[in-house]
Amino acid sequence: MENLSTAYYVFHSVGILMIFSNLVLNLHILRKFVNDWKTWKKIDYQLFLVRIILEVINMFAAVNYFVLSTVDIFSDIIPYEFIITPGIIAYNFFEARSFLAAIISVERTLATTTPIYFYNYRKTISNFPIYIFLITTSIVCNTVLFKVCNFQFERVDGCASFYCSLTTCFQSYAVITRIIYTSTNIVFSTILSIQLIFLSCKSTKISSDLQKANLLSLTDAISTFIFDLLPSLIINVRHIEIKSLGPIIGTLRSTGRLVESMVVVKLMRKDTSVNQMR
């Protein structure tokens, strides 16, 4: 049994709780989306449905990683590659989900700033290129990890989390992709917020579905900034050593995702109406 810090056990335990809760909640949301709400038929929610599917797969892989990591604390019976592989799978789907969230942010902004043109042309544009792009992000991610950065399934001394088990090369790549999708998400969400305030001042009416979709996108941007980008920037700028802290980054991300999922459930309830702008 490894000699791990108290912080490791705290973040590891909280991480398991957040991920498992988020998995259960997203399975509930997925069932509601398909069976009850029928929102997959609406343009405003189609990409959100795909994002939830990616979220479910990401959480399922993350649960497996955390469970295997927990067993590994007390016993060495599980080969290291079996432990780290679910983490890599989870990261792949997390990247795809994050890029999709950025795309949704762009889509929501266009739907609000140019609604007539958007809805006239959006119906004729397939989501297929977006799906191809998401698959490409995973291919590139694995190519960089294994081919460019020469990742090996070997334990890193003093490392007690998935992130620090990655090579420095891939960590740099992860920072670059994180900046790309978070900055895109935040920039377009800011534009969306300004536009919504402008429409409110003009007493413009907006459909409930459009408002809910916009709020879902804004919630994702806020949670990404608070629970993902901001902690990563603080850790990198202050040069905080996180090896002994365990899965602190994953736990914070999972907390943000759980908060976001709770907002989704609240907004999508049939008895929940978004105040229309008068």
Long-range contacts (C-beta under 8 A, 24 or more apart in sequence): 1-73, 1-74, 1-75, 2-73, 2-160, 4-73, 4-160, 4-244, 4-246, 5-160, 5-244, 5-245, 5-246, 7-244, 7-245, 7-246, 7-248, 8-160, 8-244, 8-245, 8-246, 9-246, 10-246, 11-245, 11-246, 11-247, 11-248, 11-251, 12-66, 12-69, 12-70, 12-246, 12-247, 12-251, 14-251, 14-255, 15-66, 15-246, 15-247, 15-250, 15-251, 15-254, 16-63, 16-66, 16-67, 16-70, 18-251, 18-254, 18-255, 18-257, 18-258, 19-59, 19-62, 19-63, 19-66, 19-250, 19-254, 20-63, 21-258, 22-55, 22-59, 22-254, 22-257, 22-258, 22-261, 23-56, 23-59, 23-60, 23-63, 25-258, 25-261, 25-262, 25-265, 26-52, 26-55, 26-56, 26-59, 26-261, 27-56, 28-265, 29-261, 29-264, 29-265, 29-268, 30-56, 32-268, 33-268, 37-268, 37-270, 39-268, 42-209, 43-119, 43-122, 43-123, 44-111, 44-209, 44-210, 44-212, 44-213, 45-209, 45-213, 46-127, 47-100, 47-103, 47-104, 47-107, 47-127, 47-130, 48-104, 48-213, 48-216, 50-100, 50-127, 50-131, 51-97, 51-100, 51-101, 51-104, 52-264, 54-93, 54-96, 54-97, 54-100, 54-134, 55-93, 55-97, 55-257, 55-261, 57-93, 58-90, 58-93, 58-94, 58-97, 59-90, 59-254, 59-257, 61-86, 61-87, 61-89, 61-90, 61-93, 62-86, 62-87, 62-90, 62-250, 62-254, 65-90, 65-162, 66-247, 69-247, 80-153, 80-154, 80-155, 81-153, 84-153, 84-162, 84-165, 87-162, 87-165, 88-142, 88-145, 91-141, 91-162, 92-137, 92-138, 92-141, 92-142, 93-138, 94-253, 95-137, 95-138, 95-141, 95-177, 95-181, 96-134, 96-135, 96-137, 96-138, 98-177, 98-178, 98-181, 98-182, 98-185, 98-224, 99-133, 99-134, 99-137, 99-177, 99-181, 100-130, 100-134, 101-181, 101-185, 101-217, 101-220, 101-221, 101-224, 102-180, 102-181, 102-182, 102-184, 102-185, 102-188, 103-130, 103-133, 104-217, 104-220, 105-184, 105-185, 105-188, 105-189, 105-192, 105-217, 105-220, 105-221, 106-184, 106-188, 108-188, 108-192, 108-213, 108-214, 108-217, 109-188, 109-189, 109-191, 109-192, 109-195, 111-210, 111-213, 111-214, 112-192, 112-195, 112-196, 112-199, 112-206, 112-210, 112-214, 113-191, 113-192, 113-195, 115-210, 137-177, 141-177, 144-169, 144-170, 144-173, 145-170, 145-173, 148-173, 149-173, 158-243, 158-244, 159-243, 160-243, 160-244, 160-245, 160-246, 160-247, 161-242, 161-243, 161-245, 161-246, 161-247, 161-248, 161-249, 161-250, 162-247, 162-250, 163-242, 163-247, 163-249, 163-250, 164-242, 164-243, 175-232, 175-236, 178-228, 178-229, 178-232, 182-224, 182-225, 182-228, 182-229, 185-220, 185-221, 185-224, 186-221, 186-224, 186-225, 186-229, 189-217, 189-218, 189-220, 189-221, 189-222, 192-217, 192-218, 193-218, 196-277, 199-277, 200-277, 203-277, 203-278, 204-277, 205-276, 205-277, 205-278, 206-276, 206-277, 207-276, 208-273, 208-274, 208-276, 211-274, 211-276, 211-277, 212-267, 212-268, 212-274, 215-263, 215-267, 215-274, 216-263, 216-264, 216-267, 219-260, 219-263, 219-264, 220-260, 223-256, 223-257, 223-259, 223-260, 224-256, 226-256, 227-252, 227-253, 227-255, 227-256, 227-257, 227-259, 228-252, 228-253, 228-256
